[in-house]
Amino acid sequence: GAGVSQSPRYKVAKRGQDVALRCDPISGHVSLFWYQQALGQGPEFLTYFQNEAQLDKSGLPSDRFFAERPEGSVSTLKIQRTQQEDSAVYLCASSPDGLPYNEQFFGPGTRLTVL
Amino acid sequence: RKEVEQDPGPFNVPEGATVAFNCTYSNSASQSFFWYRQDCRKEPKLLMSVYSSGNEDGRFTAQLNRASQYISLLIRDSKLSDSATYLCVVNRDNYGQNFVFGPGTRLSVLP
């Protein structure tokens, strides 16, 4: 079956530009997560949705970062006025329900480069 | 102290070797523990969950010591295909939906 998909796979932005990253979770999955992964590091939690509700956004690094999941399915991570330190791979993951021990299924990521 | 720490690596081992990875976590309230595997330039994938009693899946054995806040992963009879980065993952709170990934330990299995 279809896994988690993300688009675009690669994005090059000029500093100060706004970007929008899309995530299509596995159909029917309740939970959706966004992570930021810098080179040579593990993924860092950004935010978490259960259906359309954003239950935790404690990992968003600044108010330039905004995520939404208005219909409880597709999610968009928006970064305003991008900075060079925003360069990273942005990973989206989904899991079937809100239980803490479930496997997270990751998408291939969007590699963002800010020049 | 970082919330999740792992052996810095990299580990370079010959085929057939046994290798062990260590992970420590700082939040004593954590309830869920996992090992994920990440191939170069790919997304992480679940390798195995870690249970209090310890668990085994083929050549892989995971152990949890809650008192010491320590998790381990043992790989026996290493294969070339085991070459990857191994990520220790711990939930940050009782609801289990805010996960902390360790920095990962890279393993290269050599022919």
Backbone of each chain as ProteinMPNN parsed JSONL, in Angstrom:
{"seq_chain_A": "GAGVSQSPRYKVAKRGQDVALRCDPISGHVSLFWYQQALGQGPEFLTYFQNEAQLDKSGLPSDRFFAERPEGSVSTLKIQRTQQEDSAVYLCASSPDGLPYNEQFFGPGTRLTVL", "coords_chain_A": {"N_chain_A": [[0.823, -1.191, 0.0], [0.235, 2.389, -0.158], [2.718, 4.485, 1.209], [3.869, 7.025, 3.506], [3.959, 10.131, 1.955], [5.901, 12.878, 0.762], [6.26, 16.245, -0.324], [7.833, 19.159, -1.761], [10.531, 16.929, -2.792], [13.017, 18.042, -2.746], [14.117, 21.297, -1.969], [15.187, 24.464, -2.758], [15.82, 27.506, -1.355], [15.953, 31.049, -1.282], [17.451, 33.094, 1.192], [15.153, 34.508, 3.405], [12.931, 33.96, 1.941], [9.622, 32.491, 1.812], [8.551, 29.141, 2.545], [6.711, 26.132, 1.811], [5.969, 22.976, 2.942], [4.803, 19.786, 2.162], [2.894, 17.06, 3.48], [1.635, 13.848, 3.025], [-0.028, 11.635, 4.852], [-0.213, 8.102, 5.739], [-3.212, 6.659, 4.7], [-5.947, 7.078, 6.842], [-4.472, 7.162, 9.147], [-4.188, 8.468, 12.371], [-2.403, 9.992, 13.889], [0.086, 12.471, 13.322], [3.334, 13.561, 12.679], [5.958, 16.013, 12.676], [9.39, 16.36, 11.972], [12.713, 17.695, 12.289], [15.759, 17.19, 10.722], [19.076, 17.598, 11.05], [22.247, 17.444, 9.35], [24.007, 14.528, 10.114], [22.82, 14.225, 12.562], [20.237, 13.031, 14.845], [16.663, 12.863, 14.164], [14.807, 15.763, 15.137], [12.103, 16.512, 17.174], [9.354, 18.422, 16.073], [6.52, 19.067, 15.926], [3.181, 17.797, 16.64], [0.215, 16.21, 15.579], [-3.082, 15.157, 16.339], [-5.483, 13.812, 14.552], [-7.084, 16.684, 13.363], [-6.211, 18.328, 15.313], [-3.664, 20.173, 16.779], [-1.614, 19.006, 19.022], [0.791, 19.3, 20.287], [3.277, 21.593, 20.0], [5.729, 22.172, 20.818], [8.301, 21.836, 19.876], [8.786, 23.497, 17.74], [11.034, 25.744, 16.36], [10.903, 28.551, 16.21], [8.695, 31.429, 15.89], [8.515, 31.621, 13.223], [7.942, 29.257, 12.13], [5.272, 27.214, 11.196], [2.608, 24.942, 11.407], [-0.015, 22.998, 9.968], [-3.045, 21.06, 9.805], [-5.659, 20.878, 8.509], [-7.917, 19.255, 7.799], [-7.494, 16.93, 9.024], [-5.945, 15.149, 7.623], [-3.91, 15.55, 5.161], [-0.938, 17.434, 5.769], [0.696, 20.584, 6.246], [3.792, 22.124, 6.539], [4.957, 25.23, 7.208], [7.448, 27.61, 6.617], [8.448, 30.739, 7.365], [10.216, 33.546, 6.054], [12.84, 32.348, 5.579], [15.908, 31.186, 7.016], [19.481, 30.567, 6.968], [20.097, 28.658, 8.879], [17.889, 27.085, 8.879], [18.221, 25.141, 7.05], [17.953, 21.778, 6.374], [16.803, 18.347, 6.622], [13.414, 17.774, 6.432], [11.249, 15.75, 8.039], [8.309, 13.842, 7.866], [6.008, 11.925, 9.741], [3.652, 9.282, 10.332], [1.227, 7.65, 12.411], [-0.951, 4.925, 13.388], [-2.873, 5.448, 15.498], [-3.517, 7.205, 18.567], [-1.891, 5.97, 20.419], [0.874, 5.391, 22.603], [2.863, 3.527, 22.036], [3.054, 2.878, 19.428], [4.376, 2.161, 16.165], [6.037, 4.591, 14.198], [5.609, 5.71, 10.944], [7.671, 6.81, 8.502], [7.984, 9.429, 6.067], [9.848, 10.11, 2.986], [11.104, 12.513, 3.333], [11.792, 16.075, 3.025], [14.347, 17.804, 1.604], [15.664, 20.73, 2.536], [17.367, 23.521, 1.43], [18.789, 26.504, 2.268], [19.887, 29.38, 0.824]], "CA_chain_A": [[0.0, 0.0, 0.0], [0.974, 3.643, -0.222], [3.293, 4.94, 2.457], [3.835, 8.468, 3.708], [4.649, 10.849, 0.883], [6.212, 14.276, 1.051], [6.651, 17.028, -1.49], [8.739, 18.564, -2.739], [11.615, 16.156, -2.183], [14.135, 18.97, -2.582], [13.704, 22.685, -2.113], [16.231, 25.455, -2.552], [15.183, 28.798, -1.127], [16.828, 32.168, -0.94], [17.193, 33.573, 2.542], [14.052, 35.469, 3.471], [11.791, 33.427, 1.185], [8.724, 31.587, 2.53], [8.419, 27.833, 1.913], [5.635, 25.268, 2.311], [6.306, 21.565, 2.76], [3.562, 19.015, 2.261], [2.967, 15.661, 3.916], [0.442, 13.007, 2.886], [0.195, 10.463, 5.706], [-0.904, 6.867, 5.36], [-4.648, 6.862, 4.818], [-6.563, 6.597, 8.074], [-3.626, 7.362, 10.323], [-4.685, 9.544, 13.216], [-1.32, 10.835, 14.382], [1.038, 12.958, 12.326], [4.472, 14.205, 13.328], [6.992, 16.659, 11.878], [10.72, 16.371, 12.568], [13.786, 18.365, 11.548], [16.986, 16.428, 10.882], [20.3, 18.211, 10.543], [23.234, 16.465, 8.885], [24.752, 13.836, 11.158], [22.075, 14.219, 13.819], [18.954, 12.354, 14.818], [15.519, 13.76, 13.96], [14.361, 16.564, 16.275], [10.652, 16.693, 17.158], [8.848, 19.783, 15.876], [5.129, 19.208, 16.305], [2.397, 16.575, 16.566], [-1.233, 16.356, 15.404], [-3.981, 14.016, 16.42], [-6.484, 14.304, 13.59], [-6.781, 18.063, 12.972], [-5.776, 19.078, 16.49], [-2.224, 20.239, 17.026], [-1.552, 18.778, 20.46], [2.105, 19.659, 20.834], [4.126, 22.318, 19.049], [6.833, 22.642, 21.65], [9.579, 21.729, 19.192], [8.95, 24.491, 16.674], [12.151, 26.558, 16.845], [10.579, 29.974, 16.312], [7.359, 31.721, 15.361], [8.54, 31.578, 11.759], [7.503, 27.909, 11.765], [3.84, 27.037, 11.416], [2.114, 23.708, 10.806], [-1.46, 22.828, 10.014], [-3.621, 19.801, 9.276], [-7.036, 21.359, 8.672], [-8.966, 18.242, 7.651], [-7.069, 15.706, 9.692], [-5.249, 14.236, 6.723], [-2.697, 16.207, 4.66], [-0.407, 18.482, 6.638], [1.66, 21.493, 5.641], [4.717, 22.844, 7.418], [5.341, 26.477, 6.541], [8.545, 28.349, 7.232], [8.469, 32.106, 6.838], [11.488, 34.291, 6.115], [13.82, 31.292, 5.846], [17.279, 31.513, 7.387], [20.405, 29.487, 6.617], [20.049, 27.601, 9.891], [16.729, 26.235, 8.629], [18.624, 24.086, 6.116], [17.86, 20.477, 7.044], [15.773, 17.47, 6.061], [12.177, 17.812, 7.217], [10.615, 14.44, 7.965], [6.951, 13.681, 8.352], [5.701, 10.547, 10.108], [2.289, 9.076, 10.806], [0.982, 6.387, 13.115], [-2.373, 4.601, 13.248], [-3.745, 6.046, 16.493], [-2.821, 8.028, 19.549], [-1.257, 5.175, 21.466], [2.284, 5.787, 22.698], [3.848, 2.508, 21.686], [2.927, 2.542, 18.017], [5.411, 2.488, 15.197], [5.855, 5.747, 13.34], [5.998, 5.455, 9.565], [8.243, 8.058, 8.011], [8.101, 9.738, 4.651], [11.231, 10.226, 2.516], [11.659, 13.797, 3.747], [12.078, 17.182, 2.109], [15.659, 18.4, 1.899], [15.594, 22.181, 2.331], [18.633, 24.251, 1.431], [18.563, 27.947, 2.236], [21.125, 30.029, 0.372]], "C_chain_A": [[0.865, 1.252, 0.0], [1.479, 4.003, 1.164], [3.085, 6.433, 2.615], [4.574, 9.132, 2.538], [4.841, 12.306, 1.278], [6.598, 14.971, -0.249], [6.901, 18.478, -1.087], [9.803, 17.712, -2.051], [12.826, 17.039, -1.903], [13.595, 20.385, -2.804], [14.904, 23.566, -1.824], [15.539, 26.797, -2.434], [16.254, 29.853, -0.858], [16.467, 32.635, 0.459], [16.113, 34.65, 2.512], [12.802, 35.005, 2.747], [10.92, 32.562, 2.101], [8.658, 30.254, 1.787], [7.271, 27.066, 2.569], [5.964, 23.837, 1.951], [5.062, 20.734, 3.045], [3.826, 17.59, 2.697], [1.612, 14.99, 3.707], [0.646, 11.757, 3.724], [-0.467, 9.228, 5.116], [-2.396, 7.058, 5.646], [-5.189, 6.262, 6.111], [-5.717, 6.777, 9.316], [-4.051, 8.618, 11.062], [-3.575, 10.535, 13.578], [-0.367, 11.22, 13.263], [2.091, 13.79, 13.033], [5.333, 14.902, 12.279], [8.285, 16.668, 12.678], [11.662, 17.164, 11.664], [15.063, 17.563, 11.794], [18.146, 17.144, 10.223], [21.29, 17.107, 10.179], [23.981, 15.853, 10.058], [24.067, 13.782, 12.512], [20.822, 13.366, 13.701], [17.833, 13.345, 14.558], [15.153, 14.481, 15.253], [12.862, 16.819, 16.123], [10.301, 18.166, 16.971], [7.437, 19.913, 16.425], [4.383, 17.905, 16.037], [0.908, 16.922, 16.455], [-1.915, 15.035, 15.73], [-5.235, 14.45, 15.67], [-6.142, 15.759, 13.234], [-6.231, 18.884, 14.131], [-4.252, 19.002, 16.657], [-2.014, 20.165, 18.539], [-0.23, 19.195, 21.087], [2.891, 20.373, 19.741], [5.362, 22.84, 19.752], [8.188, 22.618, 20.941], [9.792, 22.731, 18.075], [9.981, 25.517, 17.138], [11.856, 28.052, 16.967], [9.183, 30.197, 15.747], [7.363, 31.837, 13.837], [8.017, 30.228, 11.249], [6.034, 27.741, 12.146], [3.404, 25.751, 10.731], [0.609, 23.644, 10.938], [-1.864, 21.511, 9.405], [-5.135, 19.991, 9.324], [-8.133, 20.303, 8.577], [-8.545, 16.9, 8.242], [-6.387, 14.708, 8.799], [-3.925, 14.868, 6.297], [-2.256, 17.292, 5.635], [0.59, 19.321, 5.852], [2.493, 22.126, 6.736], [5.193, 24.069, 6.642], [6.458, 27.137, 7.333], [8.596, 29.711, 6.569], [9.867, 32.695, 6.984], [12.629, 33.336, 6.44], [15.205, 31.863, 6.128], [18.182, 30.322, 7.045], [20.351, 28.343, 7.623], [18.817, 26.706, 9.764], [17.057, 25.098, 7.666], [18.701, 22.751, 6.855], [16.943, 19.597, 6.205], [14.58, 17.525, 6.999], [11.422, 16.515, 6.968], [9.204, 14.505, 8.534], [6.748, 12.208, 8.686], [4.238, 10.458, 10.513], [2.208, 7.758, 11.561], [-0.525, 6.19, 13.224], [-3.298, 5.299, 14.236], [-2.896, 6.75, 17.528], [-2.113, 7.253, 20.633], [0.249, 5.365, 21.453], [3.275, 4.762, 22.196], [3.799, 2.119, 20.217], [4.137, 2.941, 17.197], [5.045, 3.752, 14.448], [6.381, 5.384, 11.957], [6.436, 6.782, 8.954], [8.131, 8.182, 6.5], [9.563, 9.92, 4.283], [11.893, 11.548, 2.893], [11.731, 14.815, 2.627], [13.411, 17.778, 2.534], [15.605, 19.875, 1.527], [16.992, 22.776, 2.432], [18.325, 25.728, 1.302], [19.889, 28.635, 1.918], [21.257, 31.449, 0.897]], "O_chain_A": [[2.085, 1.175, 0.143], [0.773, 3.851, 2.16], [2.24, 7.033, 1.95], [5.683, 8.73, 2.186], [4.049, 12.88, 2.026], [7.181, 14.367, -1.15], [6.253, 18.981, -0.17], [9.948, 17.782, -0.83], [13.566, 16.814, -0.945], [12.76, 20.638, -3.673], [15.556, 23.436, -0.788], [14.763, 27.183, -3.308], [17.307, 29.572, -0.286], [15.305, 32.575, 0.859], [16.157, 35.576, 1.702], [11.731, 35.588, 2.916], [11.422, 31.97, 3.056], [8.701, 30.222, 0.557], [6.912, 27.315, 3.719], [6.209, 23.522, 0.786], [4.363, 20.95, 4.034], [4.837, 16.988, 2.338], [0.579, 15.493, 4.15], [1.43, 10.89, 3.337], [-1.188, 9.307, 4.122], [-2.78, 7.558, 6.704], [-4.929, 5.103, 6.435], [-6.199, 6.566, 10.428], [-4.247, 9.679, 10.47], [-3.781, 11.749, 13.573], [-0.055, 10.421, 12.381], [1.774, 14.623, 13.882], [5.43, 14.447, 11.139], [8.295, 16.94, 13.879], [11.446, 17.289, 10.459], [15.411, 17.286, 12.942], [18.199, 17.281, 9.001], [21.175, 15.975, 10.65], [24.525, 16.57, 10.898], [24.661, 13.344, 13.497], [20.395, 13.019, 12.599], [18.029, 14.55, 14.716], [15.184, 13.889, 16.332], [12.406, 17.283, 15.078], [10.871, 19.042, 17.621], [7.173, 20.758, 17.28], [4.865, 17.03, 15.318], [0.412, 17.81, 17.148], [-1.402, 13.954, 15.441], [-5.955, 15.347, 16.108], [-5.009, 16.036, 12.838], [-5.824, 20.029, 13.935], [-3.654, 17.926, 16.672], [-2.214, 21.151, 19.248], [-0.156, 19.416, 22.295], [3.137, 19.806, 18.676], [5.964, 23.828, 19.331], [9.119, 23.304, 21.362], [10.887, 22.802, 17.516], [9.819, 26.105, 18.207], [12.503, 28.744, 17.754], [8.566, 29.283, 15.199], [6.329, 32.121, 13.232], [7.69, 30.089, 10.07], [5.613, 28.076, 13.253], [3.791, 25.496, 9.59], [0.029, 24.163, 11.892], [-1.14, 20.921, 8.603], [-5.817, 19.325, 10.104], [-9.176, 20.445, 9.215], [-9.169, 15.87, 7.985], [-6.254, 13.54, 9.163], [-2.924, 14.735, 7.0], [-3.079, 17.977, 6.243], [1.239, 18.841, 4.923], [1.962, 22.604, 7.739], [5.761, 23.949, 5.556], [6.412, 27.211, 8.561], [8.768, 29.818, 5.354], [10.598, 32.375, 7.921], [13.307, 33.494, 7.455], [15.613, 32.875, 5.559], [17.7, 29.205, 6.857], [20.54, 27.184, 7.254], [18.708, 25.691, 10.453], [16.248, 24.187, 7.488], [19.428, 22.616, 7.839], [16.378, 20.042, 5.206], [14.717, 17.345, 8.209], [11.011, 16.219, 5.846], [8.956, 15.147, 9.555], [7.264, 11.337, 7.985], [3.654, 11.436, 10.981], [3.031, 6.864, 11.363], [-1.29, 7.152, 13.163], [-4.399, 5.705, 13.862], [-1.682, 6.871, 17.367], [-1.766, 7.82, 21.67], [0.84, 5.487, 20.38], [4.432, 5.103, 21.95], [4.428, 1.144, 19.807], [4.824, 3.919, 17.492], [3.883, 3.964, 14.103], [7.467, 4.82, 11.822], [5.67, 7.744, 8.899], [8.177, 7.197, 5.763], [10.43, 9.889, 5.155], [13.111, 11.686, 2.782], [11.731, 14.471, 1.445], [13.581, 18.201, 3.678], [15.513, 20.226, 0.351], [17.705, 22.552, 3.41], [17.679, 26.156, 0.345], [20.875, 28.491, 2.642], [22.243, 32.125, 0.605]]}, "seq_chain_B": "RKEVEQDPGPFNVPEGATVAFNCTYSNSASQSFFWYRQDCRKEPKLLMSVYSSGNEDGRFTAQLNRASQYISLLIRDSKLSDSATYLCVVNRDNYGQNFVFGPGTRLSVLP", "coords_chain_B": {"N_chain_B": [[23.038, 17.934, 30.095], [22.205, 15.803, 27.411], [18.933, 14.706, 26.346], [18.7, 12.126, 25.261], [21.303, 9.982, 24.825], [23.85, 8.442, 22.886], [26.264, 5.874, 21.993], [29.069, 7.279, 20.387], [30.186, 6.307, 17.981], [31.833, 5.987, 14.67], [31.046, 2.45, 14.3], [33.034, -0.022, 13.08], [32.905, -3.146, 11.871], [33.742, -6.624, 11.247], [32.075, -8.878, 8.984], [29.85, -11.166, 10.526], [30.523, -10.578, 13.098], [29.706, -9.746, 16.544], [27.954, -7.013, 17.792], [27.393, -4.297, 20.022], [25.219, -1.714, 20.998], [24.832, 1.207, 22.962], [22.592, 3.198, 24.925], [21.484, 6.0, 26.706], [18.997, 7.652, 28.71], [17.406, 10.616, 29.951], [14.953, 11.275, 31.1], [13.055, 10.115, 33.578], [10.383, 9.549, 33.529], [9.729, 8.483, 31.121], [8.097, 6.142, 28.985], [7.954, 4.599, 26.7], [10.019, 2.919, 24.383], [12.337, 2.583, 21.718], [14.17, 1.156, 18.977], [15.292, 2.512, 16.021], [16.199, 2.223, 12.604], [18.286, 3.798, 10.247], [19.058, 4.144, 6.973], [21.607, 5.445, 4.799], [20.793, 8.645, 3.726], [18.115, 8.037, 3.709], [14.764, 7.481, 5.072], [14.041, 7.074, 8.609], [13.359, 3.802, 9.942], [11.357, 1.572, 11.829], [13.072, -0.655, 13.873], [12.909, -2.265, 16.193], [10.702, -2.428, 19.027], [11.276, -1.766, 22.502], [11.027, -3.673, 25.328], [10.25, -3.983, 28.823], [11.041, -6.433, 29.85], [12.971, -7.188, 28.168], [13.689, -8.106, 24.792], [13.746, -10.13, 21.831], [14.542, -10.416, 18.396], [15.134, -12.409, 16.02], [18.37, -11.994, 15.008], [18.707, -9.824, 16.579], [18.739, -8.242, 19.74], [17.149, -6.523, 22.314], [17.522, -4.596, 25.26], [16.31, -3.23, 28.334], [16.958, -1.143, 31.03], [15.428, 0.209, 33.519], [16.05, 1.33, 35.987], [18.641, 2.254, 35.706], [18.249, 3.799, 33.554], [18.803, 3.055, 30.883], [19.385, 1.676, 27.69], [19.896, -0.992, 25.45], [21.191, -2.427, 22.409], [21.803, -5.373, 20.782], [23.514, -6.908, 18.198], [23.844, -9.854, 16.59], [26.027, -12.001, 14.643], [26.696, -10.256, 12.396], [25.615, -8.797, 9.321], [26.387, -7.628, 5.989], [24.309, -6.052, 5.162], [23.403, -4.929, 7.477], [24.601, -2.548, 7.844], [24.209, 0.722, 8.714], [22.68, 3.605, 10.314], [21.875, 3.556, 13.703], [19.223, 4.449, 15.66], [18.301, 5.494, 18.818], [15.264, 5.774, 20.513], [13.046, 7.575, 22.542], [10.113, 8.183, 24.439], [8.898, 11.393, 25.452], [7.036, 12.109, 27.297], [4.23, 11.187, 29.403], [2.141, 10.695, 27.716], [3.216, 9.856, 25.464], [3.57, 10.821, 22.839], [5.422, 12.589, 22.1], [8.377, 12.347, 20.912], [11.816, 11.63, 21.487], [14.717, 11.521, 19.686], [17.839, 9.909, 19.693], [21.248, 10.862, 18.777], [22.185, 8.92, 17.111], [24.031, 5.987, 16.127], [26.502, 5.04, 13.987], [26.923, 2.178, 12.004], [29.183, 0.179, 10.283], [29.461, -2.68, 8.467], [31.936, -4.787, 7.478], [33.25, -6.564, 4.627]], "CA_chain_B": [[23.019, 16.564, 29.578], [21.193, 15.607, 26.393], [17.868, 13.817, 26.79], [19.045, 10.774, 24.824], [22.691, 9.914, 24.384], [24.239, 7.154, 22.321], [27.675, 5.705, 21.635], [29.324, 8.187, 19.264], [30.532, 5.606, 16.748], [31.208, 4.831, 14.022], [31.515, 1.112, 14.586], [33.418, -0.775, 11.891], [33.071, -4.527, 12.327], [33.733, -7.598, 10.147], [30.899, -9.755, 8.878], [29.806, -12.251, 11.496], [30.829, -10.089, 14.445], [28.635, -9.306, 17.424], [28.173, -5.612, 18.143], [26.403, -3.797, 20.984], [25.053, -0.263, 21.071], [24.293, 1.668, 24.225], [21.801, 4.428, 24.889], [20.97, 6.425, 28.011], [17.983, 8.701, 28.608], [17.404, 11.399, 31.189], [13.614, 11.458, 31.653], [12.635, 8.888, 34.255], [8.957, 9.312, 33.268], [9.556, 7.887, 29.796], [7.429, 4.848, 29.051], [8.075, 3.838, 25.453], [11.4, 2.911, 23.922], [12.433, 1.949, 20.412], [15.337, 1.298, 18.114], [15.021, 2.722, 14.609], [17.349, 2.106, 11.72], [18.232, 4.769, 9.146], [20.073, 3.996, 5.936], [22.142, 6.729, 4.339], [19.899, 9.485, 2.924], [16.767, 7.457, 3.702], [14.012, 7.791, 6.267], [14.137, 6.075, 9.672], [12.361, 2.729, 9.977], [11.371, 0.87, 13.105], [13.772, -1.932, 13.959], [12.173, -3.001, 17.216], [10.333, -1.783, 20.283], [12.044, -2.295, 23.622], [10.127, -3.964, 26.435], [10.92, -4.047, 30.125], [11.615, -7.759, 30.084], [13.932, -7.495, 27.109], [13.059, -8.824, 23.691], [14.655, -10.61, 20.792], [13.948, -10.605, 17.078], [16.189, -12.975, 15.194], [19.74, -11.694, 15.448], [18.674, -8.573, 17.331], [18.234, -8.313, 21.111], [17.077, -5.22, 22.976], [17.384, -4.659, 26.712], [15.961, -1.974, 28.998], [17.194, -1.075, 32.469], [14.754, 1.447, 33.937], [16.731, 1.919, 37.148], [19.819, 2.962, 35.205], [17.812, 4.593, 32.398], [19.766, 2.57, 29.904], [18.834, 0.779, 26.682], [20.965, -1.551, 24.616], [20.843, -3.218, 21.229], [22.852, -6.334, 20.442], [23.359, -7.527, 16.882], [24.721, -11.026, 16.439], [26.278, -12.477, 13.283], [26.47, -9.074, 11.552], [25.571, -8.917, 7.859], [26.7, -6.38, 5.281], [23.069, -5.274, 5.081], [23.136, -4.256, 8.759], [25.268, -1.236, 7.817], [23.193, 1.778, 8.816], [22.727, 4.33, 11.585], [20.884, 3.036, 14.636], [18.7, 5.558, 16.45], [17.581, 5.174, 20.051], [14.119, 6.689, 20.578], [12.384, 7.532, 23.847], [9.041, 9.187, 24.496], [9.254, 12.467, 26.379], [6.026, 12.331, 28.321], [3.384, 10.035, 29.689], [1.197, 10.438, 26.631], [3.967, 9.08, 24.495], [3.51, 11.282, 21.462], [6.516, 13.532, 21.878], [9.489, 11.415, 20.912], [13.168, 12.167, 21.4], [15.651, 10.643, 18.996], [19.252, 10.104, 19.956], [22.014, 11.295, 17.601], [22.457, 7.776, 16.251], [25.351, 5.356, 16.064], [26.664, 4.469, 12.641], [27.558, 0.864, 11.919], [29.626, -0.323, 8.976], [29.878, -4.079, 8.49], [32.905, -4.909, 6.385], [33.387, -7.952, 4.134]], "C_chain_B": [[21.904, 16.435, 28.548], [20.166, 14.591, 26.873], [18.144, 12.367, 26.432], [20.463, 10.802, 24.279], [23.011, 8.51, 23.9], [25.747, 7.103, 22.137], [27.95, 6.535, 20.392], [29.626, 7.484, 17.942], [31.559, 6.355, 15.931], [31.82, 3.508, 14.483], [31.818, 0.449, 13.246], [33.724, -2.198, 12.327], [33.085, -5.455, 11.122], [32.417, -8.368, 10.15], [30.981, -10.866, 9.909], [30.075, -11.815, 12.922], [29.55, -9.814, 15.224], [28.951, -7.882, 17.86], [27.039, -5.151, 19.062], [26.408, -2.279, 20.989], [24.398, 0.1, 22.395], [23.581, 3.001, 24.066], [21.383, 4.748, 26.32], [19.979, 7.557, 27.804], [17.832, 9.373, 29.961], [16.034, 11.5, 31.856], [13.092, 10.16, 32.259], [11.159, 8.571, 34.029], [8.706, 8.653, 31.926], [9.007, 6.473, 29.914], [7.637, 3.991, 27.828], [9.469, 4.022, 24.881], [11.494, 2.107, 22.629], [13.861, 2.039, 19.895], [14.838, 1.446, 16.68], [16.332, 2.579, 13.853], [17.185, 3.122, 10.599], [19.39, 4.519, 8.202], [20.443, 5.378, 5.41], [21.149, 7.432, 3.4], [18.493, 8.875, 2.756], [16.054, 7.839, 4.988], [14.228, 6.724, 7.344], [13.022, 5.031, 9.548], [12.495, 1.98, 11.291], [12.117, -0.448, 12.982], [13.061, -2.814, 14.997], [11.803, -2.094, 18.378], [11.135, -2.449, 21.393], [11.112, -2.464, 24.808], [10.925, -4.173, 27.707], [11.638, -5.364, 30.352], [12.709, -8.102, 29.086], [13.245, -8.269, 26.005], [14.065, -9.087, 22.584], [13.889, -10.76, 19.493], [15.055, -11.103, 16.166], [17.56, -12.685, 15.778], [19.817, -10.464, 16.354], [18.06, -8.786, 18.721], [18.274, -6.929, 21.734], [16.871, -5.429, 24.465], [17.075, -3.269, 27.257], [16.257, -2.114, 30.481], [16.626, 0.249, 32.96], [15.492, 2.13, 35.078], [17.929, 2.754, 36.711], [19.488, 3.864, 34.024], [18.732, 4.318, 31.215], [19.083, 1.56, 28.978], [20.003, 0.249, 25.855], [20.372, -2.29, 23.429], [22.035, -4.086, 20.888], [22.534, -6.925, 19.08], [24.37, -8.665, 16.793], [24.897, -11.363, 14.965], [26.006, -11.358, 12.262], [26.531, -9.405, 10.064], [25.948, -7.575, 7.239], [25.483, -5.454, 5.271], [22.688, -4.608, 6.408], [23.782, -2.871, 8.808], [24.218, -0.141, 7.721], [23.5, 2.588, 10.07], [21.58, 3.848, 12.455], [20.504, 4.14, 15.63], [17.936, 5.026, 17.659], [16.479, 6.214, 20.219], [13.369, 6.474, 21.883], [11.242, 8.533, 23.819], [9.32, 10.155, 25.632], [8.241, 12.619, 27.501], [5.123, 11.119, 28.444], [2.413, 9.706, 28.574], [1.883, 9.776, 25.451], [3.949, 9.574, 23.078], [4.556, 12.344, 21.161], [7.797, 12.732, 22.039], [10.815, 12.125, 20.758], [14.053, 11.117, 20.75], [17.068, 10.94, 19.471], [19.978, 10.496, 18.678], [22.347, 10.165, 16.644], [23.884, 7.278, 16.38], [25.463, 4.676, 14.714], [27.436, 3.168, 12.705], [27.942, 0.577, 10.478], [30.1, -1.753, 9.168], [30.721, -4.325, 7.253], [33.05, -6.351, 5.942], [34.721, -8.558, 4.564]], "O_chain_B": [[20.787, 16.901, 28.776], [20.469, 13.725, 27.694], [17.849, 11.469, 27.221], [20.771, 11.57, 23.368], [22.509, 7.521, 24.434], [26.424, 8.132, 22.124], [27.166, 6.51, 19.443], [29.339, 8.036, 16.88], [32.137, 7.31, 16.45], [32.944, 3.457, 14.982], [30.949, 0.37, 12.379], [34.682, -2.436, 13.063], [32.511, -5.128, 10.084], [31.746, -8.49, 11.175], [32.047, -11.437, 10.139], [29.879, -12.591, 13.857], [28.469, -9.669, 14.654], [30.078, -7.58, 18.251], [25.887, -5.557, 18.905], [27.463, -1.645, 20.985], [23.52, -0.611, 22.885], [23.914, 3.813, 23.203], [20.972, 3.855, 27.061], [20.093, 8.328, 26.852], [18.101, 8.765, 30.997], [15.953, 11.78, 33.052], [12.733, 9.227, 31.542], [10.719, 7.454, 34.301], [7.567, 8.296, 31.623], [9.384, 5.71, 30.804], [7.509, 2.769, 27.904], [10.027, 5.119, 24.889], [10.823, 1.089, 22.464], [14.647, 2.885, 20.321], [14.068, 0.622, 16.186], [17.416, 2.787, 14.396], [16.091, 3.294, 10.062], [20.555, 4.662, 8.575], [19.693, 6.343, 5.558], [20.725, 6.859, 2.396], [17.787, 9.164, 1.79], [16.646, 8.441, 5.883], [14.565, 5.586, 7.02], [11.909, 5.328, 9.116], [13.597, 1.779, 11.801], [11.832, -1.256, 12.097], [12.67, -3.946, 14.713], [12.497, -1.121, 18.673], [11.616, -3.571, 21.231], [10.477, -1.503, 25.244], [12.112, -4.496, 27.673], [12.705, -5.409, 30.965], [13.303, -9.178, 29.151], [12.304, -9.017, 26.27], [15.066, -8.388, 22.423], [12.731, -11.178, 19.486], [15.819, -10.314, 15.609], [17.868, -13.082, 16.901], [20.895, -10.116, 16.836], [17.014, -9.418, 18.864], [19.297, -6.245, 21.691], [16.138, -6.325, 24.883], [17.523, -2.261, 26.711], [15.853, -3.09, 31.113], [17.269, 1.291, 32.832], [15.558, 3.358, 35.136], [18.198, 3.819, 37.267], [20.345, 4.608, 33.547], [19.343, 5.22, 30.641], [18.312, 0.709, 29.421], [20.974, 0.962, 25.599], [19.218, -2.717, 23.445], [23.149, -3.589, 20.724], [21.419, -7.388, 18.837], [25.579, -8.462, 16.906], [24.037, -11.056, 14.139], [25.172, -11.517, 11.37], [27.374, -10.18, 9.611], [25.844, -6.528, 7.878], [25.614, -4.233, 5.359], [21.751, -3.811, 6.453], [23.522, -2.104, 9.736], [23.44, -0.086, 6.769], [24.452, 2.298, 10.795], [20.444, 3.745, 11.994], [21.352, 4.683, 16.338], [17.031, 4.203, 17.521], [16.734, 7.411, 20.081], [13.093, 5.342, 22.279], [11.377, 9.613, 23.243], [9.907, 9.784, 26.649], [8.551, 13.194, 28.544], [5.239, 10.154, 27.689], [1.915, 8.584, 28.484], [1.24, 9.216, 24.564], [4.285, 8.813, 22.171], [4.561, 12.928, 20.078], [8.247, 12.471, 23.155], [10.937, 13.092, 20.006], [14.128, 9.976, 21.204], [17.443, 12.101, 19.631], [19.385, 10.464, 17.6], [22.745, 10.405, 15.504], [24.807, 8.028, 16.696], [24.632, 3.847, 14.346], [28.466, 3.068, 13.372], [27.127, 0.714, 9.566], [31.027, -2.012, 9.936], [30.279, -4.101, 6.126], [32.984, -7.266, 6.764], [35.008, -9.711, 4.242]]}, "name": "protein", "num_of_chains": 2, "seq": "GAGVSQSPRYKVAKRGQDVALRCDPISGHVSLFWYQQALGQGPEFLTYFQNEAQLDKSGLPSDRFFAERPEGSVSTLKIQRTQQEDSAVYLCASSPDGLPYNEQFFGPGTRLTVLRKEVEQDPGPFNVPEGATVAFNCTYSNSASQSFFWYRQDCRKEPKLLMSVYSSGNEDGRFTAQLNRASQYISLLIRDSKLSDSATYLCVVNRDNYGQNFVFGPGTRLSVLP"}
